[in-house]
Amino acid sequence: MIRYILAGIGAGATSAFYLYFTYHPLLIHGAIHAAIFAAGIIAMLITGTLTAKKAGAYIAGALPVHLAIHFLVRGDLQRIGVSQLLNFSSSP
């Protein structure tokens, strides 16, 4: 199960850092970003090994890392006001 968590951490970090290091038009950017994030789930689906437990482990690894990079490294969620929506303190 740890490998699914580690795969999720890798996918979450990769998809968030993709936004940091590249620039494309918004629709292309969003589609590639989402595909990288979902790559592990798609791989499990294709190989027939997808279970709720494995998908949960993958998401549990991917989502916190992904959102942390959005908040801390990119700061883009704070710029669009998501931090106020989620009751986080916004920094200038």
PDB file of N, CA, C and O in Angstrom:
ATOM      1  N   MET A   1       0.817  -1.193   0.000  1.00  0.00           N
ATOM      2  CA  MET A   1       0.000   0.000   0.000  1.00  0.00           C
ATOM      3  C   MET A   1       0.865   1.263   0.000  1.00  0.00           C
ATOM      4  O   MET A   1       0.470   2.302  -0.529  1.00  0.00           O
ATOM      5  N   ILE A   2       2.043   1.152   0.599  1.00  0.00           N
ATOM      6  CA  ILE A   2       2.926   2.315   0.672  1.00  0.00           C
ATOM      7  C   ILE A   2       3.352   2.778  -0.725  1.00  0.00           C
ATOM      8  O   ILE A   2       3.592   3.966  -0.940  1.00  0.00           O
ATOM      9  N   ARG A   3       3.443   1.850  -1.661  1.00  0.00           N
ATOM     10  CA  ARG A   3       3.858   2.265  -3.015  1.00  0.00           C
ATOM     11  C   ARG A   3       2.804   3.128  -3.690  1.00  0.00           C
ATOM     12  O   ARG A   3       3.137   3.989  -4.505  1.00  0.00           O
ATOM     13  N   TYR A   4       1.532   2.909  -3.359  1.00  0.00           N
ATOM     14  CA  TYR A   4       0.473   3.740  -3.929  1.00  0.00           C
ATOM     15  C   TYR A   4       0.490   5.141  -3.312  1.00  0.00           C
ATOM     16  O   TYR A   4       0.234   6.134  -3.993  1.00  0.00           O
ATOM     17  N   ILE A   5       0.793   5.204  -2.026  1.00  0.00           N
ATOM     18  CA  ILE A   5       0.929   6.511  -1.377  1.00  0.00           C
ATOM     19  C   ILE A   5       2.117   7.258  -1.966  1.00  0.00           C
ATOM     20  O   ILE A   5       2.022   8.451  -2.251  1.00  0.00           O
ATOM     21  N   LEU A   6       3.242   6.560  -2.150  1.00  0.00           N
ATOM     22  CA  LEU A   6       4.423   7.202  -2.736  1.00  0.00           C
ATOM     23  C   LEU A   6       4.178   7.612  -4.185  1.00  0.00           C
ATOM     24  O   LEU A   6       4.629   8.673  -4.617  1.00  0.00           O
ATOM     25  N   ALA A   7       3.468   6.779  -4.932  1.00  0.00           N
ATOM     26  CA  ALA A   7       3.122   7.143  -6.308  1.00  0.00           C
ATOM     27  C   ALA A   7       2.229   8.383  -6.322  1.00  0.00           C
ATOM     28  O   ALA A   7       2.383   9.255  -7.177  1.00  0.00           O
ATOM     29  N   GLY A   8       1.309   8.454  -5.385  1.00  0.00           N
ATOM     30  CA  GLY A   8       0.448   9.633  -5.283  1.00  0.00           C
ATOM     31  C   GLY A   8       1.229  10.877  -4.938  1.00  0.00           C
ATOM     32  O   GLY A   8       0.983  11.943  -5.502  1.00  0.00           O
ATOM     33  N   ILE A   9       2.179  10.755  -4.009  1.00  0.00           N
ATOM     34  CA  ILE A   9       3.022  11.899  -3.653  1.00  0.00           C
ATOM     35  C   ILE A   9       3.798  12.378  -4.871  1.00  0.00           C
ATOM     36  O   ILE A   9       3.896  13.579  -5.121  1.00  0.00           O
ATOM     37  N   GLY A  10       4.345  11.438  -5.624  1.00  0.00           N
ATOM     38  CA  GLY A  10       5.086  11.800  -6.837  1.00  0.00           C
ATOM     39  C   GLY A  10       4.207  12.462  -7.877  1.00  0.00           C
ATOM     40  O   GLY A  10       4.602  13.457  -8.486  1.00  0.00           O
ATOM     41  N   ALA A  11       3.022  11.919  -8.085  1.00  0.00           N
ATOM     42  CA  ALA A  11       2.106  12.497  -9.077  1.00  0.00           C
ATOM     43  C   ALA A  11       1.605  13.862  -8.644  1.00  0.00           C
ATOM     44  O   ALA A  11       1.504  14.776  -9.462  1.00  0.00           O
ATOM     45  N   GLY A  12       1.292  14.007  -7.373  1.00  0.00           N
ATOM     46  CA  GLY A  12       0.827  15.301  -6.878  1.00  0.00           C
ATOM     47  C   GLY A  12       1.879  16.374  -7.028  1.00  0.00           C
ATOM     48  O   GLY A  12       1.582  17.491  -7.453  1.00  0.00           O
ATOM     49  N   ALA A  13       3.118  16.037  -6.677  1.00  0.00           N
ATOM     50  CA  ALA A  13       4.209  17.003  -6.798  1.00  0.00           C
ATOM     51  C   ALA A  13       4.510  17.307  -8.263  1.00  0.00           C
ATOM     52  O   ALA A  13       4.728  18.463  -8.626  1.00  0.00           O
ATOM     53  N   THR A  14       4.522  16.289  -9.091  1.00  0.00           N
ATOM     54  CA  THR A  14       4.818  16.492 -10.508  1.00  0.00           C
ATOM     55  C   THR A  14       3.786  17.385 -11.176  1.00  0.00           C
ATOM     56  O   THR A  14       4.146  18.294 -11.925  1.00  0.00           O
ATOM     57  N   SER A  15       2.522  17.142 -10.917  1.00  0.00           N
ATOM     58  CA  SER A  15       1.494  17.942 -11.583  1.00  0.00           C
ATOM     59  C   SER A  15       1.501  19.384 -11.110  1.00  0.00           C
ATOM     60  O   SER A  15       1.261  20.291 -11.907  1.00  0.00           O
ATOM     61  N   ALA A  16       1.773  19.618  -9.829  1.00  0.00           N
ATOM     62  CA  ALA A  16       1.814  20.996  -9.342  1.00  0.00           C
ATOM     63  C   ALA A  16       3.066  21.719  -9.837  1.00  0.00           C
ATOM     64  O   ALA A  16       2.997  22.888 -10.218  1.00  0.00           O
ATOM     65  N   PHE A  17       4.207  21.031  -9.833  1.00  0.00           N
ATOM     66  CA  PHE A  17       5.426  21.661 -10.333  1.00  0.00           C
ATOM     67  C   PHE A  17       5.397  21.862 -11.844  1.00  0.00           C
ATOM     68  O   PHE A  17       6.091  22.734 -12.367  1.00  0.00           O
ATOM     69  N   TYR A  18       4.598  21.058 -12.549  1.00  0.00           N
ATOM     70  CA  TYR A  18       4.416  21.274 -13.985  1.00  0.00           C
ATOM     71  C   TYR A  18       3.907  22.691 -14.233  1.00  0.00           C
ATOM     72  O   TYR A  18       4.369  23.373 -15.148  1.00  0.00           O
ATOM     73  N   LEU A  19       2.964  23.122 -13.422  1.00  0.00           N
ATOM     74  CA  LEU A  19       2.442  24.486 -13.564  1.00  0.00           C
ATOM     75  C   LEU A  19       3.510  25.528 -13.269  1.00  0.00           C
ATOM     76  O   LEU A  19       3.520  26.605 -13.864  1.00  0.00           O
ATOM     77  N   TYR A  20       4.405  25.203 -12.353  1.00  0.00           N
ATOM     78  CA  TYR A  20       5.434  26.157 -11.947  1.00  0.00           C
ATOM     79  C   TYR A  20       6.476  26.379 -13.041  1.00  0.00           C
ATOM     80  O   TYR A  20       6.961  27.495 -13.222  1.00  0.00           O
ATOM     81  N   PHE A  21       6.816  25.326 -13.763  1.00  0.00           N
ATOM     82  CA  PHE A  21       7.916  25.413 -14.717  1.00  0.00           C
ATOM     83  C   PHE A  21       7.499  25.553 -16.177  1.00  0.00           C
ATOM     84  O   PHE A  21       8.369  25.717 -17.033  1.00  0.00           O
ATOM     85  N   THR A  22       6.224  25.497 -16.494  1.00  0.00           N
ATOM     86  CA  THR A  22       5.805  25.581 -17.899  1.00  0.00           C
ATOM     87  C   THR A  22       4.704  26.623 -18.063  1.00  0.00           C
ATOM     88  O   THR A  22       4.078  27.052 -17.093  1.00  0.00           O
ATOM     89  N   TYR A  23       4.490  27.010 -19.293  1.00  0.00           N
ATOM     90  CA  TYR A  23       3.390  27.907 -19.600  1.00  0.00           C
ATOM     91  C   TYR A  23       2.767  27.472 -20.917  1.00  0.00           C
ATOM     92  O   TYR A  23       3.457  27.343 -21.928  1.00  0.00           O
ATOM     93  N   HIS A  24       1.480  27.249 -20.898  1.00  0.00           N
ATOM     94  CA  HIS A  24       0.690  26.917 -22.077  1.00  0.00           C
ATOM     95  C   HIS A  24      -0.628  27.673 -21.951  1.00  0.00           C
ATOM     96  O   HIS A  24      -0.932  28.216 -20.889  1.00  0.00           O
ATOM     97  N   PRO A  25      -1.409  27.711 -23.024  1.00  0.00           N
ATOM     98  CA  PRO A  25      -2.762  28.270 -22.886  1.00  0.00           C
ATOM     99  C   PRO A  25      -3.542  27.509 -21.809  1.00  0.00           C
ATOM    100  O   PRO A  25      -3.286  26.330 -21.565  1.00  0.00           O
ATOM    101  N   LEU A  26      -4.481  28.185 -21.178  1.00  0.00           N
ATOM    102  CA  LEU A  26      -5.156  27.667 -19.989  1.00  0.00           C
ATOM    103  C   LEU A  26      -5.788  26.294 -20.188  1.00  0.00           C
ATOM    104  O   LEU A  26      -5.622  25.423 -19.334  1.00  0.00           O
ATOM    105  N   LEU A  27      -6.498  26.075 -21.270  1.00  0.00           N
ATOM    106  CA  LEU A  27      -7.170  24.786 -21.458  1.00  0.00           C
ATOM    107  C   LEU A  27      -6.178  23.644 -21.626  1.00  0.00           C
ATOM    108  O   LEU A  27      -6.384  22.564 -21.073  1.00  0.00           O
ATOM    109  N   ILE A  28      -5.118  23.861 -22.373  1.00  0.00           N
ATOM    110  CA  ILE A  28      -4.092  22.834 -22.528  1.00  0.00           C
ATOM    111  C   ILE A  28      -3.394  22.609 -21.195  1.00  0.00           C
ATOM    112  O   ILE A  28      -3.149  21.471 -20.797  1.00  0.00           O
ATOM    113  N   HIS A  29      -3.082  23.677 -20.525  1.00  0.00           N
ATOM    114  CA  HIS A  29      -2.410  23.627 -19.236  1.00  0.00           C
ATOM    115  C   HIS A  29      -3.227  22.824 -18.222  1.00  0.00           C
ATOM    116  O   HIS A  29      -2.688  21.954 -17.537  1.00  0.00           O
ATOM    117  N   GLY A  30      -4.492  23.110 -18.130  1.00  0.00           N
ATOM    118  CA  GLY A  30      -5.360  22.415 -17.184  1.00  0.00           C
ATOM    119  C   GLY A  30      -5.529  20.941 -17.508  1.00  0.00           C
ATOM    120  O   GLY A  30      -5.567  20.104 -16.606  1.00  0.00           O
ATOM    121  N   ALA A  31      -5.629  20.622 -18.784  1.00  0.00           N
ATOM    122  CA  ALA A  31      -5.797  19.225 -19.182  1.00  0.00           C
ATOM    123  C   ALA A  31      -4.545  18.405 -18.865  1.00  0.00           C
ATOM    124  O   ALA A  31      -4.653  17.289 -18.356  1.00  0.00           O
ATOM    125  N   ILE A  32      -3.376  18.938 -19.156  1.00  0.00           N
ATOM    126  CA  ILE A  32      -2.135  18.231 -18.868  1.00  0.00           C
ATOM    127  C   ILE A  32      -1.949  18.109 -17.358  1.00  0.00           C
ATOM    128  O   ILE A  32      -1.554  17.053 -16.863  1.00  0.00           O
ATOM    129  N   HIS A  33      -2.228  19.163 -16.641  1.00  0.00           N
ATOM    130  CA  HIS A  33      -2.131  19.185 -15.182  1.00  0.00           C
ATOM    131  C   HIS A  33      -3.018  18.101 -14.569  1.00  0.00           C
ATOM    132  O   HIS A  33      -2.570  17.358 -13.696  1.00  0.00           O
ATOM    133  N   ALA A  34      -4.249  18.007 -15.010  1.00  0.00           N
ATOM    134  CA  ALA A  34      -5.179  16.997 -14.497  1.00  0.00           C
ATOM    135  C   ALA A  34      -4.757  15.587 -14.892  1.00  0.00           C
ATOM    136  O   ALA A  34      -4.900  14.654 -14.102  1.00  0.00           O
ATOM    137  N   ALA A  35      -4.240  15.425 -16.105  1.00  0.00           N
ATOM    138  CA  ALA A  35      -3.807  14.099 -16.555  1.00  0.00           C
ATOM    139  C   ALA A  35      -2.627  13.585 -15.733  1.00  0.00           C
ATOM    140  O   ALA A  35      -2.579  12.403 -15.393  1.00  0.00           O
ATOM    141  N   ILE A  36      -1.686  14.456 -15.415  1.00  0.00           N
ATOM    142  CA  ILE A  36      -0.554  14.043 -14.582  1.00  0.00           C
ATOM    143  C   ILE A  36      -1.055  13.629 -13.204  1.00  0.00           C
ATOM    144  O   ILE A  36      -0.631  12.604 -12.670  1.00  0.00           O
ATOM    145  N   PHE A  37      -1.949  14.413 -12.632  1.00  0.00           N
ATOM    146  CA  PHE A  37      -2.493  14.120 -11.308  1.00  0.00           C
ATOM    147  C   PHE A  37      -3.229  12.779 -11.298  1.00  0.00           C
ATOM    148  O   PHE A  37      -3.119  12.021 -10.334  1.00  0.00           O
ATOM    149  N   ALA A  38      -3.967  12.488 -12.346  1.00  0.00           N
ATOM    150  CA  ALA A  38      -4.784  11.275 -12.415  1.00  0.00           C
ATOM    151  C   ALA A  38      -4.061  10.086 -13.031  1.00  0.00           C
ATOM    152  O   ALA A  38      -4.663   9.023 -13.180  1.00  0.00           O
ATOM    153  N   ALA A  39      -2.800  10.230 -13.390  1.00  0.00           N
ATOM    154  CA  ALA A  39      -2.080   9.178 -14.101  1.00  0.00           C
ATOM    155  C   ALA A  39      -2.056   7.859 -13.342  1.00  0.00           C
ATOM    156  O   ALA A  39      -2.196   6.802 -13.957  1.00  0.00           O
ATOM    157  N   GLY A  40      -1.888   7.889 -12.051  1.00  0.00           N
ATOM    158  CA  GLY A  40      -1.855   6.655 -11.265  1.00  0.00           C
ATOM    159  C   GLY A  40      -3.180   5.931 -11.266  1.00  0.00           C
ATOM    160  O   GLY A  40      -3.223   4.707 -11.386  1.00  0.00           O
ATOM    161  N   ILE A  41      -4.262   6.677 -11.132  1.00  0.00           N
ATOM    162  CA  ILE A  41      -5.598   6.067 -11.172  1.00  0.00           C
ATOM    163  C   ILE A  41      -5.853   5.471 -12.548  1.00  0.00           C
ATOM    164  O   ILE A  41      -6.390   4.369 -12.662  1.00  0.00           O
ATOM    165  N   ILE A  42      -5.470   6.191 -13.585  1.00  0.00           N
ATOM    166  CA  ILE A  42      -5.654   5.700 -14.952  1.00  0.00           C
ATOM    167  C   ILE A  42      -4.840   4.438 -15.177  1.00  0.00           C
ATOM    168  O   ILE A  42      -5.327   3.488 -15.790  1.00  0.00           O
ATOM    169  N   ALA A  43      -3.598   4.417 -14.685  1.00  0.00           N
ATOM    170  CA  ALA A  43      -2.750   3.226 -14.826  1.00  0.00           C
ATOM    171  C   ALA A  43      -3.357   2.030 -14.102  1.00  0.00           C
ATOM    172  O   ALA A  43      -3.345   0.916 -14.626  1.00  0.00           O
ATOM    173  N   MET A  44      -3.888   2.252 -12.902  1.00  0.00           N
ATOM    174  CA  MET A  44      -4.530   1.148 -12.176  1.00  0.00           C
ATOM    175  C   MET A  44      -5.785   0.659 -12.905  1.00  0.00           C
ATOM    176  O   MET A  44      -6.076  -0.537 -12.920  1.00  0.00           O
ATOM    177  N   LEU A  45      -6.515   1.581 -13.501  1.00  0.00           N
ATOM    178  CA  LEU A  45      -7.716   1.217 -14.244  1.00  0.00           C
ATOM    179  C   LEU A  45      -7.368   0.375 -15.468  1.00  0.00           C
ATOM    180  O   LEU A  45      -8.031  -0.624 -15.745  1.00  0.00           O
ATOM    181  N   ILE A  46      -6.338   0.775 -16.193  1.00  0.00           N
ATOM    182  CA  ILE A  46      -5.932   0.058 -17.406  1.00  0.00           C
ATOM    183  C   ILE A  46      -5.408  -1.335 -17.085  1.00  0.00           C
ATOM    184  O   ILE A  46      -5.708  -2.294 -17.796  1.00  0.00           O
ATOM    185  N   THR A  47      -4.624  -1.449 -16.012  1.00  0.00           N
ATOM    186  CA  THR A  47      -4.049  -2.746 -15.665  1.00  0.00           C
ATOM    187  C   THR A  47      -5.019  -3.649 -14.906  1.00  0.00           C
ATOM    188  O   THR A  47      -4.710  -4.818 -14.678  1.00  0.00           O
ATOM    189  N   GLY A  48      -6.160  -3.146 -14.518  1.00  0.00           N
ATOM    190  CA  GLY A  48      -7.156  -3.943 -13.823  1.00  0.00           C
ATOM    191  C   GLY A  48      -6.883  -4.116 -12.339  1.00  0.00           C
ATOM    192  O   GLY A  48      -7.457  -5.009 -11.714  1.00  0.00           O
ATOM    193  N   THR A  49      -6.023  -3.288 -11.756  1.00  0.00           N
ATOM    194  CA  THR A  49      -5.697  -3.409 -10.338  1.00  0.00           C
ATOM    195  C   THR A  49      -6.365  -2.334  -9.487  1.00  0.00           C
ATOM    196  O   THR A  49      -6.037  -2.184  -8.311  1.00  0.00           O
ATOM    197  N   LEU A  50      -7.276  -1.605 -10.058  1.00  0.00           N
ATOM    198  CA  LEU A  50      -7.921  -0.510  -9.346  1.00  0.00           C
ATOM    199  C   LEU A  50      -8.892  -1.038  -8.297  1.00  0.00           C
ATOM    200  O   LEU A  50      -9.832  -1.767  -8.614  1.00  0.00           O
ATOM    201  N   THR A  51      -8.653  -0.665  -7.060  1.00  0.00           N
ATOM    202  CA  THR A  51      -9.580  -0.946  -5.968  1.00  0.00           C
ATOM    203  C   THR A  51      -9.784   0.361  -5.210  1.00  0.00           C
ATOM    204  O   THR A  51      -9.016   1.310  -5.367  1.00  0.00           O
ATOM    205  N   ALA A  52     -10.807   0.397  -4.404  1.00  0.00           N
ATOM    206  CA  ALA A  52     -11.076   1.606  -3.627  1.00  0.00           C
ATOM    207  C   ALA A  52      -9.936   1.890  -2.651  1.00  0.00           C
ATOM    208  O   ALA A  52      -9.578   3.046  -2.427  1.00  0.00           O
ATOM    209  N   LYS A  53      -9.376   0.846  -2.079  1.00  0.00           N
ATOM    210  CA  LYS A  53      -8.292   1.015  -1.113  1.00  0.00           C
ATOM    211  C   LYS A  53      -7.039   1.582  -1.781  1.00  0.00           C
ATOM    212  O   LYS A  53      -6.386   2.465  -1.224  1.00  0.00           O
ATOM    213  N   LYS A  54      -6.702   1.079  -2.968  1.00  0.00           N
ATOM    214  CA  LYS A  54      -5.530   1.570  -3.693  1.00  0.00           C
ATOM    215  C   LYS A  54      -5.756   3.001  -4.183  1.00  0.00           C
ATOM    216  O   LYS A  54      -4.859   3.839  -4.094  1.00  0.00           O
ATOM    217  N   ALA A  55      -6.932   3.272  -4.692  1.00  0.00           N
ATOM    218  CA  ALA A  55      -7.243   4.630  -5.154  1.00  0.00           C
ATOM    219  C   ALA A  55      -7.221   5.610  -3.989  1.00  0.00           C
ATOM    220  O   ALA A  55      -6.740   6.735  -4.125  1.00  0.00           O
ATOM    221  N   GLY A  56      -7.740   5.183  -2.849  1.00  0.00           N
ATOM    222  CA  GLY A  56      -7.715   6.034  -1.660  1.00  0.00           C
ATOM    223  C   GLY A  56      -6.302   6.328  -1.194  1.00  0.00           C
ATOM    224  O   GLY A  56      -5.995   7.454  -0.803  1.00  0.00           O
ATOM    225  N   ALA A  57      -5.436   5.316  -1.232  1.00  0.00           N
ATOM    226  CA  ALA A  57      -4.040   5.520  -0.843  1.00  0.00           C
ATOM    227  C   ALA A  57      -3.345   6.473  -1.803  1.00  0.00           C
ATOM    228  O   ALA A  57      -2.565   7.327  -1.381  1.00  0.00           O
ATOM    229  N   TYR A  58      -3.626   6.328  -3.092  1.00  0.00           N
ATOM    230  CA  TYR A  58      -3.036   7.200  -4.106  1.00  0.00           C
ATOM    231  C   TYR A  58      -3.470   8.656  -3.881  1.00  0.00           C
ATOM    232  O   TYR A  58      -2.638   9.564  -3.885  1.00  0.00           O
ATOM    233  N   ILE A  59      -4.752   8.867  -3.689  1.00  0.00           N
ATOM    234  CA  ILE A  59      -5.270  10.222  -3.463  1.00  0.00           C
ATOM    235  C   ILE A  59      -4.766  10.783  -2.136  1.00  0.00           C
ATOM    236  O   ILE A  59      -4.459  11.971  -2.040  1.00  0.00           O
ATOM    237  N   ALA A  60      -4.679   9.933  -1.112  1.00  0.00           N
ATOM    238  CA  ALA A  60      -4.182  10.385   0.191  1.00  0.00           C
ATOM    239  C   ALA A  60      -2.732  10.851   0.094  1.00  0.00           C
ATOM    240  O   ALA A  60      -2.314  11.734   0.844  1.00  0.00           O
ATOM    241  N   GLY A  61      -1.974  10.274  -0.810  1.00  0.00           N
ATOM    242  CA  GLY A  61      -0.611  10.738  -1.022  1.00  0.00           C
ATOM    243  C   GLY A  61      -0.543  11.952  -1.931  1.00  0.00           C
ATOM    244  O   GLY A  61       0.249  12.864  -1.697  1.00  0.00           O
ATOM    245  N   ALA A  62      -1.369  11.965  -2.966  1.00  0.00           N
ATOM    246  CA  ALA A  62      -1.278  13.006  -3.988  1.00  0.00           C
ATOM    247  C   ALA A  62      -1.869  14.343  -3.562  1.00  0.00           C
ATOM    248  O   ALA A  62      -1.245  15.385  -3.765  1.00  0.00           O
ATOM    249  N   LEU A  63      -3.037  14.330  -2.987  1.00  0.00           N
ATOM    250  CA  LEU A  63      -3.758  15.575  -2.742  1.00  0.00           C
ATOM    251  C   LEU A  63      -3.073  16.522  -1.762  1.00  0.00           C
ATOM    252  O   LEU A  63      -2.968  17.711  -2.062  1.00  0.00           O
ATOM    253  N   PRO A  64      -2.600  16.054  -0.604  1.00  0.00           N
ATOM    254  CA  PRO A  64      -1.951  17.008   0.307  1.00  0.00           C
ATOM    255  C   PRO A  64      -0.691  17.643  -0.271  1.00  0.00           C
ATOM    256  O   PRO A  64      -0.456  18.839  -0.097  1.00  0.00           O
ATOM    257  N   VAL A  65       0.115  16.841  -0.958  1.00  0.00           N
ATOM    258  CA  VAL A  65       1.342  17.377  -1.563  1.00  0.00           C
ATOM    259  C   VAL A  65       0.988  18.360  -2.668  1.00  0.00           C
ATOM    260  O   VAL A  65       1.584  19.432  -2.771  1.00  0.00           O
ATOM    261  N   HIS A  66       0.036  17.997  -3.476  1.00  0.00           N
ATOM    262  CA  HIS A  66      -0.391  18.829  -4.596  1.00  0.00           C
ATOM    263  C   HIS A  66      -0.905  20.191  -4.108  1.00  0.00           C
ATOM    264  O   HIS A  66      -0.512  21.235  -4.630  1.00  0.00           O
ATOM    265  N   LEU A  67      -1.775  20.166  -3.116  1.00  0.00           N
ATOM    266  CA  LEU A  67      -2.320  21.413  -2.601  1.00  0.00           C
ATOM    267  C   LEU A  67      -1.279  22.234  -1.846  1.00  0.00           C
ATOM    268  O   LEU A  67      -1.304  23.463  -1.899  1.00  0.00           O
ATOM    269  N   ALA A  68      -0.370  21.566  -1.148  1.00  0.00           N
ATOM    270  CA  ALA A  68       0.700  22.289  -0.452  1.00  0.00           C
ATOM    271  C   ALA A  68       1.571  23.048  -1.439  1.00  0.00           C
ATOM    272  O   ALA A  68       1.967  24.183  -1.171  1.00  0.00           O
ATOM    273  N   ILE A  69       1.870  22.440  -2.568  1.00  0.00           N
ATOM    274  CA  ILE A  69       2.675  23.120  -3.585  1.00  0.00           C
ATOM    275  C   ILE A  69       1.899  24.290  -4.162  1.00  0.00           C
ATOM    276  O   ILE A  69       2.467  25.356  -4.399  1.00  0.00           O
ATOM    277  N   HIS A  70       0.603  24.102  -4.391  1.00  0.00           N
ATOM    278  CA  HIS A  70      -0.208  25.220  -4.880  1.00  0.00           C
ATOM    279  C   HIS A  70      -0.206  26.383  -3.900  1.00  0.00           C
ATOM    280  O   HIS A  70      -0.060  27.535  -4.309  1.00  0.00           O
ATOM    281  N   PHE A  71      -0.364  26.104  -2.629  1.00  0.00           N
ATOM    282  CA  PHE A  71      -0.421  27.167  -1.620  1.00  0.00           C
ATOM    283  C   PHE A  71       0.945  27.774  -1.342  1.00  0.00           C
ATOM    284  O   PHE A  71       1.089  28.997  -1.345  1.00  0.00           O
ATOM    285  N   LEU A  72       1.945  26.941  -1.103  1.00  0.00           N
ATOM    286  CA  LEU A  72       3.227  27.425  -0.609  1.00  0.00           C
ATOM    287  C   LEU A  72       4.188  27.848  -1.713  1.00  0.00           C
ATOM    288  O   LEU A  72       4.809  28.906  -1.616  1.00  0.00           O
ATOM    289  N   VAL A  73       4.319  27.044  -2.752  1.00  0.00           N
ATOM    290  CA  VAL A  73       5.312  27.335  -3.795  1.00  0.00           C
ATOM    291  C   VAL A  73       4.757  28.288  -4.833  1.00  0.00           C
ATOM    292  O   VAL A  73       5.366  29.314  -5.139  1.00  0.00           O
ATOM    293  N   ARG A  74       3.609  27.947  -5.368  1.00  0.00           N
ATOM    294  CA  ARG A  74       3.047  28.776  -6.432  1.00  0.00           C
ATOM    295  C   ARG A  74       2.295  29.974  -5.888  1.00  0.00           C
ATOM    296  O   ARG A  74       2.374  31.061  -6.460  1.00  0.00           O
ATOM    297  N   GLY A  75       1.576  29.800  -4.808  1.00  0.00           N
ATOM    298  CA  GLY A  75       0.787  30.889  -4.247  1.00  0.00           C
ATOM    299  C   GLY A  75      -0.418  31.245  -5.092  1.00  0.00           C
ATOM    300  O   GLY A  75      -1.068  32.260  -4.839  1.00  0.00           O
ATOM    301  N   ASP A  76      -0.731  30.432  -6.089  1.00  0.00           N
ATOM    302  CA  ASP A  76      -1.813  30.778  -7.003  1.00  0.00           C
ATOM    303  C   ASP A  76      -3.191  30.655  -6.368  1.00  0.00           C
ATOM    304  O   ASP A  76      -4.092  31.412  -6.729  1.00  0.00           O
ATOM    305  N   LEU A  77      -3.382  29.739  -5.446  1.00  0.00           N
ATOM    306  CA  LEU A  77      -4.688  29.623  -4.824  1.00  0.00           C
ATOM    307  C   LEU A  77      -4.975  30.821  -3.926  1.00  0.00           C
ATOM    308  O   LEU A  77      -6.128  31.221  -3.770  1.00  0.00           O
ATOM    309  N   GLN A  78      -3.930  31.390  -3.339  1.00  0.00           N
ATOM    310  CA  GLN A  78      -4.122  32.578  -2.515  1.00  0.00           C
ATOM    311  C   GLN A  78      -4.448  33.790  -3.380  1.00  0.00           C
ATOM    312  O   GLN A  78      -5.228  34.652  -2.974  1.00  0.00           O
ATOM    313  N   ARG A  79      -3.855  33.860  -4.568  1.00  0.00           N
ATOM    314  CA  ARG A  79      -4.119  34.996  -5.447  1.00  0.00           C
ATOM    315  C   ARG A  79      -5.554  35.040  -5.938  1.00  0.00           C
ATOM    316  O   ARG A  79      -6.095  36.119  -6.175  1.00  0.00           O
ATOM    317  N   ILE A  80      -6.185  33.865  -6.094  1.00  0.00           N
ATOM    318  CA  ILE A  80      -7.559  33.875  -6.602  1.00  0.00           C
ATOM    319  C   ILE A  80      -8.589  33.855  -5.487  1.00  0.00           C
ATOM    320  O   ILE A  80      -9.786  33.763  -5.756  1.00  0.00           O
ATOM    321  N   GLY A  81      -8.145  33.940  -4.239  1.00  0.00           N
ATOM    322  CA  GLY A  81      -9.066  34.074  -3.126  1.00  0.00           C
ATOM    323  C   GLY A  81      -9.514  32.781  -2.483  1.00  0.00           C
ATOM    324  O   GLY A  81     -10.409  32.797  -1.638  1.00  0.00           O
ATOM    325  N   VAL A  82      -8.919  31.664  -2.858  1.00  0.00           N
ATOM    326  CA  VAL A  82      -9.317  30.394  -2.268  1.00  0.00           C
ATOM    327  C   VAL A  82      -8.958  30.345  -0.792  1.00  0.00           C
ATOM    328  O   VAL A  82      -9.660  29.709  -0.006  1.00  0.00           O
ATOM    329  N   SER A  83      -7.873  31.009  -0.405  1.00  0.00           N
ATOM    330  CA  SER A  83      -7.467  30.977   1.001  1.00  0.00           C
ATOM    331  C   SER A  83      -8.526  31.607   1.894  1.00  0.00           C
ATOM    332  O   SER A  83      -8.764  31.113   2.996  1.00  0.00           O
ATOM    333  N   GLN A  84      -9.164  32.673   1.454  1.00  0.00           N
ATOM    334  CA  GLN A  84     -10.217  33.292   2.249  1.00  0.00           C
ATOM    335  C   GLN A  84     -11.445  32.373   2.305  1.00  0.00           C
ATOM    336  O   GLN A  84     -12.127  32.287   3.326  1.00  0.00           O
ATOM    337  N   LEU A  85     -11.703  31.701   1.204  1.00  0.00           N
ATOM    338  CA  LEU A  85     -12.832  30.795   1.144  1.00  0.00           C
ATOM    339  C   LEU A  85     -12.647  29.632   2.123  1.00  0.00           C
ATOM    340  O   LEU A  85     -13.615  29.169   2.725  1.00  0.00           O
ATOM    341  N   LEU A  86     -11.421  29.167   2.279  1.00  0.00           N
ATOM    342  CA  LEU A  86     -11.122  28.044   3.167  1.00  0.00           C
ATOM    343  C   LEU A  86     -10.692  28.493   4.557  1.00  0.00           C
ATOM    344  O   LEU A  86     -10.251  27.672   5.361  1.00  0.00           O
ATOM    345  N   ASN A  87     -10.814  29.786   4.851  1.00  0.00           N
ATOM    346  CA  ASN A  87     -10.458  30.364   6.142  1.00  0.00           C
ATOM    347  C   ASN A  87      -8.972  30.256   6.476  1.00  0.00           C
ATOM    348  O   ASN A  87      -8.607  30.118   7.643  1.00  0.00           O
ATOM    349  N   PHE A  88      -8.127  30.318   5.473  1.00  0.00           N
ATOM    350  CA  PHE A  88      -6.697  30.396   5.697  1.00  0.00           C
ATOM    351  C   PHE A  88      -6.316  31.867   5.688  1.00  0.00           C
ATOM    352  O   PHE A  88      -6.962  32.681   5.029  1.00  0.00           O
ATOM    353  N   SER A  89      -5.282  32.195   6.409  1.00  0.00           N
ATOM    354  CA  SER A  89      -4.842  33.583   6.368  1.00  0.00           C
ATOM    355  C   SER A  89      -4.104  33.825   5.064  1.00  0.00           C
ATOM    356  O   SER A  89      -3.256  33.028   4.663  1.00  0.00           O
ATOM    357  N   SER A  90      -4.424  34.911   4.413  1.00  0.00           N
ATOM    358  CA  SER A  90      -3.761  35.205   3.136  1.00  0.00           C
ATOM    359  C   SER A  90      -2.540  36.081   3.391  1.00  0.00           C
ATOM    360  O   SER A  90      -2.557  37.010   4.199  1.00  0.00           O
ATOM    361  N   SER A  91      -1.498  35.745   2.675  1.00  0.00           N
ATOM    362  CA  SER A  91      -0.276  36.547   2.799  1.00  0.00           C
ATOM    363  C   SER A  91      -0.110  37.392   1.557  1.00  0.00           C
ATOM    364  O   SER A  91      -0.517  36.973   0.473  1.00  0.00           O
ATOM    365  N   PRO A  92       0.472  38.564   1.681  1.00  0.00           N
ATOM    366  CA  PRO A  92       0.612  39.456   0.512  1.00  0.00           C
ATOM    367  C   PRO A  92       1.590  38.923  -0.496  1.00  0.00           C
ATOM    368  O   PRO A  92       1.817  39.553  -1.528  1.00  0.00           O
TER     369      PRO A  92
END
